[in-house]
Amino acid sequence: MDYLYKTIQREMGITPTETHGADDSEPADGAVFPTPASSAPPASLTGAAPAPRGPSLRDLAIRKVEFPVKLERLFCISVEKMSREQRYALEQYRVLRSRVLELARDHRVRTLMVTSAVAGEHKTTTSINLALAISQVQGIRVCLVDADMRKSGIAPVLGIPFEAGLQDLLRGALPLHEAMLQLTDSLYLVPSGDTDLSSSDVLHSSAMSSMLHALREAFDIVIVDTPPLFPVADARILANLVDGALMCVRAGSTSSAAVEEAAELIRPKLLGTVLVDAAANSSPYYYYESKPGARE
């Protein structure tokens, strides 16, 4: 009850008379996800039981795998020894998490794609760590989707040997729950499956829209890792299916012309940019800056 009371205080702009140290087990970012089709207060504030979401993935058997297997590109996992750079990256992901949860609340963003202008912008690393960071907030369920079917990235980065995934789902070979993996109690993954250069064909299909709709119903937020905007059309197709987009930009690497041209391609959905490798060392740093009016 104390948590619920403090949540109501935050939403009403009341300063609590008593504060306690926050950790990752509490929603320190004050994230509350409204029901997309209604402006009514969330059930967590009214005390009412959440409205039924129809057929739920919660009731289906989803394969649980060992996680994490590889740590090289994971910054949001607590380990015994962390370097100064790793700790800084962890804090920057927490900042990114806070801003994304604000967008989820203020703009009703439930499906968010992460893309870049060109390859090599650390968008997959960003997608994984952002999804992991958000899933560490109590009460929030996250699904990470690897929609880069031209170059599967998430499963290999995590060290997960799983061949089936989104490709099989969209071609009708697997139902959604069999194309998913459970990584933690609150984090799930839809791997890309086999790579396929004709992936834009299946992304155009109604199966992709149906899958995203089902994930919206089952999860609080869905993070979709996409191919770069250049030179293929996949990310532009996906931008029409999601609520919002973040674009990764690598400091000192991506030309301003490429960034501007890429931003124009997804302008109606672009919510902000993630600056990668802002520090001059081997560890990627991340900073998020919302773009006022990007949704207009």
LOTOR-224788 format. One record per residue: residue in one letter; x negated, y negated, z of N, C-alpha, C in turn; residue number from 0. Coordinates in steps of 0.05 Angstrom, whole numbers. Each point is the difference from the previous one (the first is absolute). Example, Ala and Ser with C-alpha at 12.3 -4.5 7.8 and 13.67 -1.06 7.14 Angstrom:
2
res; n_east; n_north; n_up; ca_east; ca_north; ca_up; c_east; c_north; c_up; n
A; -264; 114; 156; 18; -24; 0; -18; -24; 0; 0;
S; 7; -21; -14; -16; -24; 1; 15; -22; 14; 1;
***
This chain:
296
res; n_east; n_north; n_up; ca_east; ca_north; ca_up; c_east; c_north; c_up; n
M; -16; 24; 0; 16; -24; 0; -17; -25; 0; 0;
D; -24; 2; 13; -17; -24; 1; -9; -7; -28; 1;
Y; -7; 20; -16; -8; -5; -28; 22; -12; -16; 2;
L; 25; 10; 3; 23; -11; -15; 5; -29; 8; 3;
Y; -2; -6; 26; 4; -27; 9; -20; -19; -11; 4;
K; -25; 8; -1; -22; -17; -11; 4; -3; -30; 5;
T; 9; 21; -14; 5; -3; -29; 22; -20; -5; 6;
I; 22; 0; 15; 21; -19; -3; -10; -28; 5; 7;
Q; -17; -3; 21; -12; -27; 6; -16; -10; -23; 8;
R; -16; 17; -12; -17; -9; -23; 17; -8; -23; 9;
E; 21; 15; -6; 17; -6; -23; 16; -26; 5; 10;
M; 6; -7; 25; 15; -24; 6; -19; -24; 5; 11;
G; -26; 5; -1; -19; -22; 4; -4; -8; 29; 12;
I; 7; 18; 19; -3; -5; 28; -27; 11; 9; 13;
T; -15; -16; 15; -25; 8; 11; 4; 17; 24; 14;
P; -9; 25; 0; 4; 17; 24; -14; -11; 24; 15;
T; 12; 3; 23; -11; -11; 25; -23; 18; 10; 16;
E; -2; 24; -11; -21; 18; 9; -11; 14; -24; 17;
T; -26; 0; -3; -13; 13; -24; -17; 23; 10; 18;
H; -3; 19; -18; -17; 23; 6; -18; 5; -24; 19;
G; -23; 12; 4; -18; 6; -21; 13; 18; -21; 20;
A; -3; -6; -25; 12; 16; -21; -20; 18; -12; 21;
D; 9; 23; -10; -18; 18; -14; 15; 10; -25; 22;
D; -13; 18; -15; 13; 9; -25; 25; 16; 5; 23;
S; 5; 9; 25; 24; 16; 4; 25; -17; 2; 24;
E; -3; -27; 2; 23; -18; 1; 1; -17; -25; 25;
P; 23; -9; -9; 1; -17; -24; -8; -28; 6; 26;
A; -27; -4; 5; -10; -26; 7; 6; -21; -20; 27;
D; 4; 9; -25; 6; -19; -22; 29; -9; 0; 28;
G; 16; 11; 18; 28; -8; 1; 16; 7; -24; 29;
A; -7; 23; -12; 13; 7; -26; 27; 13; 5; 30;
V; 20; -10; -12; 26; 12; 0; 11; 0; -28; 31;
F; 8; 23; -11; 8; 2; -27; 31; -2; -2; 32;
P; 11; -21; -13; 29; -2; -3; 10; 20; -21; 33;
T; 25; 8; 3; 12; 18; -20; 3; -16; -26; 34;
P; -12; 10; -23; 0; -16; -24; 28; -9; -9; 35;
A; 20; 16; 3; 26; -7; -10; 17; -17; 19; 36;
S; -11; -7; 23; 16; -14; 20; -17; -21; 14; 37;
S; 13; -21; 9; -14; -21; 16; 5; 5; 30; 38;
A; 13; 22; 7; 5; 5; 28; -26; 5; 15; 39;
P; -1; -6; 27; -24; 5; 15; -8; 29; -1; 40;
P; -26; 6; 1; -8; 28; 0; 10; 15; 24; 41;
A; 4; 26; -2; 10; 16; 22; -18; -2; 24; 42;
S; -27; -4; -4; -18; -1; 22; 6; -24; 18; 43;
L; 13; -21; -11; 7; -24; 16; 27; 2; 12; 44;
T; 19; 14; -13; 27; 1; 10; 4; 23; 19; 45;
G; -19; 19; 0; 3; 24; 17; 18; 21; -13; 46;
A; 11; -5; -23; 17; 19; -14; -17; 22; -13; 47;
A; 13; 22; -4; -14; 22; -14; -4; -8; -29; 48;
P; -23; 6; -12; -5; -7; -28; 21; 12; -19; 49;
A; 7; -14; -21; 20; 10; -19; -12; 24; -14; 50;
P; 16; 20; -6; -10; 24; -15; -10; -8; -27; 51;
R; -22; 12; -9; -13; -7; -26; 7; 20; -21; 52;
G; 19; 17; 4; 6; 20; -20; -19; 23; 2; 53;
P; -2; 16; -21; -19; 23; 1; -28; -10; 7; 54;
S; -11; 11; 21; -26; -10; 10; -22; 19; -4; 55;
L; -23; -11; -7; -24; 16; -2; -9; 11; 27; 56;
R; 10; -13; 22; -7; 9; 27; 8; 29; 5; 57;
D; 22; 8; -14; 11; 27; 6; -12; 21; -18; 58;
L; -18; -7; -17; -12; 19; -19; -29; 7; 9; 59;
A; -8; 23; -6; -27; 9; 7; -21; -13; -18; 60;
I; -17; -16; 12; -22; -13; -15; -26; 10; 10; 61;
R; -17; 8; -18; -26; 12; 7; -17; -20; 15; 62;
K; -9; 8; 24; -18; -16; 15; -29; 9; -4; 63;
V; -18; -20; -4; -28; 7; -6; -18; -13; 20; 64;
E; -24; 10; 2; -20; -11; 18; -7; -28; -9; 65;
F; -1; -19; 19; -6; -28; -6; -13; -12; 24; 66;
P; -22; -16; -4; -14; -3; -26; -20; 21; -4; 67;
V; -7; 5; -25; -21; 19; -7; -26; -16; -5; 68;
K; 3; -22; -16; -23; -17; -6; 5; -27; 14; 69;
L; -22; -12; 10; 2; -26; 14; -13; -23; -15; 70;
E; -14; 6; -22; -17; -20; -13; 15; -26; -6; 71;
R; 25; 2; -9; 14; -24; -8; 24; -6; 17; 72;
L; 0; 12; 24; 22; -6; 19; -11; -18; 22; 73;
F; 13; -23; 3; -8; -20; 20; 20; -1; 23; 74;
C; 23; 12; -3; 21; -2; 21; 3; 25; 16; 75;
I; -22; 15; 2; -1; 24; 17; -20; -6; 23; 76;
S; 9; 5; 24; -18; -5; 23; -21; 22; 1; 77;
V; -25; -8; 0; -22; 19; 3; -18; -9; 22; 78;
E; -16; 18; 10; -17; -6; 24; -19; -23; -5; 79;
K; -13; 0; -23; -19; -21; -6; 8; -14; -25; 80;
M; 4; -26; 2; 7; -16; -24; -21; -23; -2; 81;
S; -9; -4; -25; -18; -22; -4; 15; -27; 2; 82;
R; -15; -21; 2; 11; -27; 0; 17; -5; -24; 83;
E; -10; 9; -24; 15; -4; -25; 26; 16; 0; 84;
Q; -1; 24; 11; 25; 16; 1; 21; -12; 18; 85;
R; -9; -10; 23; 19; -13; 18; 12; -25; -12; 86;
Y; -16; -15; -15; 10; -24; -13; 21; 8; -21; 87;
A; -6; 21; -16; 19; 9; -20; 26; 9; 13; 88;
L; -2; 14; 23; 23; 9; 14; 18; -24; 8; 89;
E; -13; -20; 10; 16; -24; 8; 13; -14; -24; 90;
Q; -14; 0; -22; 12; -13; -24; 23; 16; -11; 91;
Y; -1; 27; 3; 24; 16; -8; 23; -5; 19; 92;
R; -6; -6; 25; 22; -6; 19; 12; -27; -7; 93;
V; -16; -19; -9; 11; -25; -9; 17; 4; -25; 94;
L; -10; 16; -19; 16; 6; -24; 26; 14; 8; 95;
R; -1; 18; 19; 24; 14; 9; 20; -20; 10; 96;
S; -9; -19; 17; 19; -20; 11; 13; -16; -22; 97;
R; -15; -8; -20; 12; -16; -21; 19; 16; -17; 98;
V; -6; 25; -6; 18; 17; -15; 25; 5; 15; 99;
L; -1; 4; 26; 24; 5; 16; 17; -25; 1; 100;
E; -12; -24; 0; 15; -24; -2; 15; -2; -27; 101;
L; -13; 8; -21; 13; 0; -26; 23; 21; -1; 102;
A; -5; 23; 13; 21; 20; 1; 25; -10; 14; 103;
R; -5; -16; 20; 23; -11; 16; 13; -23; -15; 104;
D; -17; -19; -9; 11; -25; -12; 11; 3; -28; 105;
H; -12; 18; -16; 8; 3; -28; 12; 27; -5; 106;
R; 5; 16; 21; 12; 26; -3; -16; 18; -19; 107;
V; -25; 0; 4; -18; 16; -17; -2; 28; 13; 108;
R; 9; 20; -14; -1; 27; 10; -19; 17; -18; 109;
T; -3; -8; -25; -18; 14; -18; -21; -20; -10; 110;
L; -25; 6; 5; -22; -20; -6; -21; 14; -16; 111;
M; -6; -10; -24; -22; 11; -15; -26; -16; 4; 112;
V; -22; 15; -1; -27; -12; 2; -14; 5; -26; 113;
T; -9; -21; -13; -12; 2; -26; -24; -18; -2; 114;
S; -11; -3; -24; -23; -17; -5; 0; -7; -30; 115;
A; -16; -20; -7; -2; -7; -28; -15; 22; -16; 116;
V; -23; 8; 11; -16; 20; -14; -9; 22; 21; 117;
A; -13; 20; -10; -10; 21; 18; -22; -9; 18; 118;
G; -5; 14; 22; -22; -6; 18; 6; -22; 20; 119;
E; 25; -6; 5; 8; -21; 19; 7; 11; 28; 120;
H; -5; 25; 5; 6; 12; 27; 30; 1; 6; 121;
K; 16; 1; -20; 29; 0; 6; 9; 26; 14; 122;
T; -12; 23; -7; 7; 25; 13; -8; 0; 29; 123;
T; -24; -10; 6; -9; -3; 28; 19; -18; 15; 124;
T; 8; -22; -13; 19; -18; 13; 27; 13; 5; 125;
S; 10; 15; -20; 26; 13; 3; 0; 20; 24; 126;
I; -21; 16; 1; -2; 20; 21; -1; -12; 27; 127;
N; -18; -19; 4; -4; -12; 26; 24; -17; 9; 128;
L; 13; -14; -19; 24; -15; 6; 22; 18; 9; 129;
A; 4; 22; -14; 21; 19; 7; -6; 12; 28; 130;
L; -24; 7; 5; -8; 11; 26; 4; -20; 22; 131;
A; -8; -25; -4; 2; -20; 20; 30; -5; 7; 132;
I; 17; -1; -20; 28; -5; 5; 13; 24; 15; 133;
S; -9; 24; -7; 12; 24; 12; -8; 2; 30; 134;
Q; -20; -15; 9; -8; 1; 28; 17; -18; 17; 135;
V; 18; -15; -12; 19; -16; 16; 23; 18; 8; 136;
Q; 7; 0; 25; 20; 19; 11; 27; -4; -14; 137;
G; 12; 23; -8; 26; -1; -12; 2; -5; -29; 138;
I; -23; -3; -14; 0; -6; -29; -11; 24; -15; 139;
R; 16; 10; -19; -7; 22; -17; -9; -10; -27; 140;
V; -23; 9; -10; -12; -10; -24; -4; 23; -20; 141;
C; 5; -5; -25; -6; 19; -21; -20; -13; -20; 142;
L; -22; 13; -5; -20; -9; -19; 3; 16; -26; 143;
V; 3; -14; -22; 4; 13; -26; -24; -6; -18; 144;
D; -12; 21; -10; -22; -3; -20; 13; 0; -28; 145;
A; 5; -23; -11; 12; -2; -26; -20; -5; -22; 146;
D; -26; 4; 6; -21; -2; -20; -4; 28; -11; 147;
M; 17; 8; -19; -2; 27; -10; -20; 4; -22; 148;
R; -13; -22; -7; -22; 2; -20; -26; 7; 14; 149;
K; -3; -8; 25; -25; 5; 15; 8; 4; 29; 150;
S; 7; 24; 8; 8; 6; 27; -21; -9; 20; 151;
G; 8; -15; 20; -20; -11; 19; 5; 6; 29; 152;
I; 24; -1; 9; 5; 2; 29; -7; 27; 12; 153;
A; 10; 22; -12; -6; 26; 11; -30; 6; 1; 154;
P; -15; -6; -21; -29; 4; 1; -14; -17; 21; 155;
V; 9; -25; 3; -12; -18; 20; 4; 11; 28; 156;
L; 24; 11; 5; 7; 11; 26; -11; 29; 4; 157;
G; -10; 12; -22; -10; 27; 2; 22; 21; 1; 158;
I; 23; -6; -12; 23; 18; 1; 2; 17; -26; 159;
P; -4; 26; 2; 2; 17; -24; 29; 6; -7; 160;
F; 14; -17; -15; 28; 4; -6; 4; -8; -29; 161;
E; 7; 19; -17; 1; -5; -28; 27; -11; -10; 162;
A; 22; 9; 13; 26; -10; -9; 6; -28; 11; 163;
G; 20; -13; -11; 7; -27; 10; 19; -14; -18; 164;
L; -4; -26; -3; 18; -17; -14; 5; 8; -29; 165;
Q; -22; 8; -13; 3; 9; -28; 20; 23; -3; 166;
D; -2; 20; 19; 17; 23; -1; 29; -8; 7; 167;
L; 3; -18; 19; 26; -10; 8; 15; -14; -24; 168;
L; -14; -18; -13; 12; -16; -21; 7; 17; -25; 169;
R; -14; 22; -3; 5; 18; -23; 20; 22; 8; 170;
G; 11; -1; 24; 20; 18; 8; -9; 27; 10; 171;
A; -27; 3; 5; -10; 26; 8; 2; 4; 30; 172;
L; 3; -21; 16; 1; 2; 29; 21; -20; 11; 173;
P; 13; 8; 22; 17; -19; 14; -18; -19; 17; 174;
L; 11; -22; 8; -16; -20; 14; -14; 11; 25; 175;
H; 14; 14; 17; -12; 9; 25; -23; 20; -5; 176;
E; 0; 14; -23; -22; 18; -6; -24; -14; -13; 177;
A; 4; -25; -8; -21; -16; -12; -13; -18; 20; 178;
M; 8; 2; 26; -9; -17; 21; -18; 15; 20; 179;
L; -16; -15; 14; -17; 10; 22; 5; -17; 24; 180;
Q; -1; 12; 23; 1; -15; 25; -28; -2; 11; 181;
L; -10; -24; 3; -27; -5; 10; -1; -3; 31; 182;
T; 19; -16; 10; 2; -4; 29; 30; 0; 7; 183;
D; 7; -5; 25; 28; 0; 7; 16; -21; -15; 184;
S; -13; -22; -9; 15; -22; -12; -11; -7; -28; 185;
L; -19; 14; -10; -12; -6; -26; 2; 24; -19; 186;
Y; 12; -5; -24; 3; 21; -20; -13; -9; -26; 187;
L; -5; 20; -17; -14; -5; -25; 14; 15; -23; 188;
V; 4; -14; -22; 7; 13; -26; -25; -2; -17; 189;
P; -16; 21; -3; -23; -1; -17; 8; -4; -30; 190;
S; -20; -5; -16; 7; -5; -28; 4; 26; -16; 191;
G; -11; 22; 10; 1; 24; -16; -21; -1; -22; 192;
D; 4; 16; -21; -20; 1; -22; -1; -27; -14; 193;
T; -23; -8; -10; -3; -24; -16; 13; 4; -27; 194;
D; 11; -21; -11; 14; 1; -26; -1; -27; -13; 195;
L; -11; -1; -24; -3; -25; -14; 27; -10; -11; 196;
S; 21; 17; 1; 26; -9; -9; 18; -7; 23; 197;
S; -12; -8; 23; 15; -5; 24; 21; -22; -3; 198;
S; -5; -19; -17; 20; -22; -3; 27; 10; -10; 199;
D; 0; 23; -14; 26; 11; -9; 17; 9; 24; 200;
V; -12; 13; 20; 16; 9; 22; 6; -22; 20; 201;
L; -17; -21; 0; 5; -23; 18; 25; -15; -9; 202;
H; 5; 1; -26; 24; -13; -12; 26; 16; 6; 203;
S; -3; 25; 9; 23; 17; 4; 17; -7; 24; 204;
S; 24; 9; 0; 18; -5; 23; -10; 15; 25; 205;
A; -16; 21; -4; -11; 15; 23; -17; -17; 18; 206;
M; -15; -19; -12; -17; -17; 17; 18; -19; 16; 207;
S; 20; -12; -12; 18; -17; 15; 14; 15; 22; 208;
S; 9; 25; -6; 14; 16; 20; -18; 7; 23; 209;
M; -26; 6; -6; -18; 7; 21; -5; -24; 19; 210;
L; -4; -24; -11; -4; -23; 16; 24; -7; 17; 211;
H; 24; 5; -11; 24; -5; 15; 2; 20; 23; 212;
A; -7; 25; -4; 0; 20; 21; -20; -7; 22; 213;
L; -23; -9; -8; -20; -8; 20; 8; -24; 16; 214;
R; 13; -19; -13; 10; -24; 14; 20; 8; 22; 215;
E; 16; 21; -6; 19; 9; 20; -13; 15; 23; 216;
A; -22; 13; -5; -12; 18; 20; -22; -14; 16; 217;
F; -12; -22; -11; -23; -12; 13; 5; -30; 4; 218;
D; -15; -11; 19; 3; -29; 5; -15; -16; -21; 219;
I; -23; 10; -9; -14; -14; -21; -15; 21; -17; 220;
V; -1; -6; -26; -13; 18; -20; -22; -16; -13; 221;
I; -25; 11; 1; -23; -13; -13; -7; 16; -25; 222;
V; 0; -14; -23; -4; 14; -25; -27; -10; -12; 223;
D; -19; 19; -2; -26; -6; -12; 3; 4; -30; 224;
T; -6; -21; -16; 4; 1; -29; -26; -2; -15; 225;
P; 0; 6; -26; -24; -6; -16; -4; -30; -3; 226;
P; -23; -9; -9; -4; -28; -5; 19; -11; -21; 227;
L; 4; -26; -1; 18; -12; -20; -11; 1; -28; 228;
F; -27; 0; -2; -13; 2; -26; -16; 25; -1; 229;
P; 0; 15; -22; 13; -6; -25; 27; 15; -4; 230;
V; 9; 15; 21; 24; 17; -4; 25; -14; 10; 231;
A; 23; 11; -7; 26; -13; 7; 12; 11; 25; 232;
D; -11; 20; 12; 13; 14; 23; 7; -19; 23; 233;
A; -18; -17; 8; 5; -18; 23; 23; -20; -7; 234;
R; 0; -9; -25; 22; -18; -8; 27; 13; 0; 235;
I; 1; 26; -7; 25; 15; 2; 9; 2; 29; 236;
L; -19; 7; 18; 6; 4; 28; 8; -26; 13; 237;
A; -10; -22; -9; 7; -26; 12; 30; -6; -3; 238;
N; 12; 12; -20; 29; -4; -3; 17; 17; 19; 239;
L; -13; 20; 13; 14; 19; 16; -4; -5; 30; 240;
V; -19; -17; 8; -6; -4; 28; 10; -27; 9; 241;
D; 0; -5; 27; 9; -25; 11; -22; -22; -2; 242;
G; -25; 8; 1; -21; -20; 0; -27; 13; -7; 243;
A; -20; -17; -4; -27; 9; -8; -22; -16; 13; 244;
L; -22; 14; 6; -24; -13; 9; -21; 6; -22; 245;
M; -18; -19; -5; -21; 4; -20; -27; -3; 13; 246;
C; -17; 21; -2; -27; -1; 10; -18; -15; -19; 247;
V; -17; -17; 11; -19; -15; -15; -27; 3; 13; 248;
R; -20; 9; -15; -26; 4; 11; -17; -25; -2; 249;
A; -9; -10; 22; -16; -25; 1; -25; 2; -16; 250;
G; -5; -20; -17; -24; -1; -15; -1; 19; -24; 251;
S; 22; 13; -5; 1; 21; -22; 21; -6; -21; 252;
T; 25; -3; 9; 21; -4; -19; 1; -29; -10; 253;
S; 2; -4; -26; 1; -27; -10; 26; -14; 7; 254;
S; -1; -26; 3; 25; -14; 7; 20; 2; -23; 255;
A; -10; 1; -25; 19; 3; -22; 15; 26; 1; 256;
A; -14; 22; 7; 12; 26; 2; 21; 0; 22; 257;
V; -7; -12; 23; 18; -1; 23; 26; -15; -8; 258;
E; -4; -23; -13; 23; -17; -7; 18; 14; -21; 259;
E; -12; 14; -19; 15; 14; -20; 15; 23; 12; 260;
A; -13; 15; 19; 13; 23; 13; 23; -10; 18; 261;
A; -4; -22; 14; 20; -11; 17; 25; -7; -15; 262;
E; -3; -11; -24; 23; -8; -16; 17; 24; -9; 263;
L; -13; 24; -3; 14; 23; -8; 20; 10; 21; 264;
I; -6; -5; 25; 18; 10; 22; 9; -23; 17; 265;
R; 0; -25; -11; 6; -24; 16; 26; 2; 16; 266;
P; 22; 11; -11; 25; 0; 16; -2; 17; 25; 267;
K; -19; 20; 0; -2; 17; 24; -25; -5; 16; 268;
L; -18; -17; -9; -25; -4; 14; 4; -15; 26; 269;
L; -8; 13; 22; 3; -12; 26; -26; -12; 11; 270;
G; -22; 9; -10; -26; -10; 9; -23; 16; -10; 271;
T; -24; -7; 8; -24; 13; -9; -16; 9; 24; 272;
V; -16; 21; -4; -18; 11; 20; -28; -5; -11; 273;
L; -16; -16; 14; -27; -5; -9; -19; 22; 11; 274;
V; -13; 13; -18; -16; 24; 7; -30; -7; -3; 275;
D; -17; 11; 18; -29; -4; -1; -6; -30; 3; 276;
A; 14; -13; 18; -5; -29; 5; -27; -4; 14; 277;
A; -9; 20; 14; -26; -2; 14; -21; 13; -18; 278;
A; -24; -11; 1; -21; 10; -18; -14; 24; 13; 279;
N; 14; 22; 2; -13; 25; 9; 16; 23; -12; 280;
S; -7; 25; 7; 12; 23; -13; 28; 7; 11; 281;
S; 9; -12; 22; 26; 7; 11; 21; -19; -10; 282;
P; 22; 10; -12; 20; -18; -10; 15; -14; 22; 283;
Y; 3; -26; -2; 15; -16; 18; 26; -9; -14; 284;
Y; 20; -4; 16; 26; -7; -12; 12; -24; 14; 285;
Y; 12; -17; -16; 15; -23; 11; 24; -5; -17; 286;
Y; 22; -5; 13; 25; -3; -15; 10; -29; 2; 287;
E; 9; -11; -22; 11; -27; 0; 26; 0; -16; 288;
S; 22; -6; 13; 25; -1; -13; 2; -23; -19; 289;
K; 13; 3; -23; 2; -21; -19; 28; -13; 2; 290;
P; 2; -24; 10; 27; -12; 3; 14; -2; -27; 291;
G; 25; 8; 0; 16; -2; -24; -5; 22; -21; 292;
A; -17; 20; 8; -6; 21; -20; 24; 16; -7; 293;
R; 20; 1; 17; 24; 16; -5; 20; -17; -17; 294;
E; -4; -25; -3; 20; -17; -13; -4; -1; -31; 295;
***
